[in-house]
Amino acid sequence: MLAFPLLVLSTSGSAVQAGALGTLRAVVRVGFQLPAGALADRWSRKRVMQVCDAGRALLFTGLAAAILLAGAPLGVVFAVAGRSSRRS
């Protein structure tokens, strides 16, 4: 997703941190892709999608609240970006 690096860039002004976020998302995705695929094949696909979508909605709602209330520290943005890349 393009929005996370742009959020980090606009918040911190650091291209290095925006690049680190992209790297984090790629590493998390590669690390979880095979195990998640094996588990998803064993479970109901409909249920897996419902759980993943509900989790993603909670993450993004929390991020939006953090941005509106406190300006979303970079740690929160990195945590949400890492968790959301596992679920996509």
C-alpha positions as CSV (number, residue, x, y, z in Angstrom):
1,M,0.0,0.0,0.0
2,L,1.3,3.4,-1.0
3,A,-0.3,5.2,1.9
4,F,1.9,4.0,4.7
5,P,5.3,5.2,3.3
6,L,3.6,8.5,2.4
7,L,2.2,8.8,5.9
8,V,5.7,8.2,7.4
9,L,7.3,10.6,5.0
10,S,4.8,13.4,5.8
11,T,5.0,12.7,9.5
12,S,8.8,12.4,9.9
13,G,10.1,13.9,6.7
14,S,12.6,11.0,6.5
15,A,12.8,9.1,3.3
16,V,15.0,6.5,5.1
17,Q,12.1,5.7,7.6
18,A,9.7,5.5,4.7
19,G,12.0,3.0,3.0
20,A,12.4,1.1,6.2
21,L,8.6,0.8,6.5
22,G,8.5,-0.6,2.9
23,T,11.2,-3.1,3.8
24,L,9.4,-4.1,7.0
25,R,6.2,-4.8,5.0
26,A,8.1,-6.9,2.5
27,V,9.9,-9.0,5.1
28,V,6.7,-9.6,7.1
29,R,4.9,-10.6,3.9
30,V,7.6,-13.1,2.8
31,G,7.9,-14.5,6.3
32,F,4.2,-15.2,6.7
33,Q,3.1,-16.0,3.2
34,L,3.9,-19.8,3.1
35,P,2.7,-20.7,6.7
36,A,-0.5,-18.6,6.2
37,G,-1.2,-20.2,2.9
38,A,-0.9,-23.7,4.4
39,L,-3.2,-22.8,7.2
40,A,-5.7,-21.1,5.0
41,D,-5.9,-24.3,2.9
42,R,-7.0,-26.3,5.9
43,W,-9.6,-23.8,7.2
44,S,-12.8,-22.5,5.7
45,R,-11.9,-19.8,3.2
46,K,-14.9,-17.7,4.0
47,R,-14.2,-17.7,7.7
48,V,-10.5,-16.9,7.1
49,M,-11.5,-13.9,4.9
50,Q,-14.0,-12.7,7.5
51,V,-11.5,-12.8,10.3
52,C,-8.8,-11.1,8.3
53,D,-11.1,-8.4,7.1
54,A,-12.4,-7.8,10.7
55,G,-8.8,-7.6,12.0
56,R,-7.7,-5.2,9.2
57,A,-10.8,-3.0,9.9
58,L,-9.8,-2.8,13.6
59,L,-6.2,-2.0,12.8
60,F,-7.1,0.8,10.4
61,T,-9.8,2.2,12.8
62,G,-7.2,2.3,15.5
63,L,-4.7,4.0,13.3
64,A,-7.2,6.6,12.2
65,A,-8.0,7.3,15.9
66,A,-4.3,7.6,16.7
67,I,-3.8,10.0,13.9
68,L,-6.7,12.2,14.9
69,L,-6.0,12.2,18.6
70,A,-2.2,12.1,18.9
71,G,-0.7,12.5,15.5
72,A,0.2,8.7,15.3
73,P,3.7,8.1,16.5
74,L,5.9,6.3,14.1
75,G,5.9,3.2,16.2
76,V,2.1,2.9,15.8
77,V,2.4,3.4,12.1
78,F,5.1,0.7,11.8
79,A,3.1,-1.7,14.0
80,V,-0.1,-1.3,12.0
81,A,1.8,-1.5,8.7
82,G,3.5,-4.7,9.8
83,R,0.3,-6.3,11.0
84,S,-1.7,-5.3,8.0
85,S,0.8,-6.7,5.6
86,R,0.4,-10.1,7.2
87,R,-3.4,-10.0,6.6
88,S,-3.4,-8.9,3.0
